[in-house]
Amino acid sequence: MQSLGNFKLPQFFNYPPYFTLQPVRETREKQIQLWKELILDYCRSQKIFIIGMEEEFPLFVNPVIDRSLSYESREQFLNVLVSEGLLKRAEWMDKGRKKCLILWLRIQDWADCILNFVRENGLENSVMTVEEIRSGMESRGTELQGIDRGVLMRALRLLEQKGKVAIFKGSSADDEGVKFSA
């Protein structure tokens, strides 16, 4: 089985027709579902949050079979992730659709992840900087290690709305802090 670094690629990745949008509706729906799952799994395993449409993205190219996804195919697969309503797993970051934020966990799931992190590390009623949550000793080896700052802030704001944390500003963006409630 082929892999990209430590990520094992699924069998369909070596099947050339899957790199071309399929004309038959049922086949295309299955193709889109497979690509959607592959994009989310790959981004999660590699901790990738942003896919640039005009940048090389290793998942969209298979040199073994000399195939790559067209711009139209990439856009369609990402659009499916964007357009899933409450279950949406991606957002376009700009009107020109050049960058896509991949939410391999939805914002609510990230908020739950933060609360679990706080409980597991005994951090109730304590204060951490936003940067410590992303890259501190406690977050090493967790889903929170290396989290996109924008995603983290959105999850923290959701928790703040629910009264679970208080976010306070420091003298710079690096100094922003979070007080966790019990």
C-alpha positions, 0 to 999 in steps of 0.5 A: 500500500502506498503512503505519504510520509506516515499516512497510508493511502487508500486503495482508490488512490492508485485508481486513475479514474478517481483523479477525474470527476466522474460523469455518472452521478452515483459514481461521482457521489461515491468518489466525492465521499471517498475524497472527502474522507481522505482529505479529512483523515490526511489533514488530521494525521498531518495536522494541516488546517489550510489547503491553498488552491494554488499551492502544491498539496501532496494529496492531490497528486499521485506520481506513481500513476501520473495523475493529479486532480484538476483545479475544478475537482479540488474545488468541488471536493472542498466545496462538499466539505464547506457546504454540509450545513451544521456538519460542515468540515471546511470554510473558504477563507476568502471570497476568491476561494483560494484558501480553505480552512479544514475543520477535521474537528468541528468548532464544537468538537474542538471546544470539547477537546479543550474541556477534556484537556483541562480536566485531564491535566487538572487545569480547572481554575487555572490560567494559560496563554493561548500559545501555551494551549497550542504548544505548551508542555501539557499539549504535547501529543494531544490534538491541541498541539499545533492547532491553528490559532484561529480555530483555537480562538473560535473554540475558546470564544464558544466556551466563553459564551457558555461560561466555561472560560474567560479570555483576556487580552495581554499587551500583544496577541502572544499574551492573550490568556484564558482562565478555565472555570471549574 
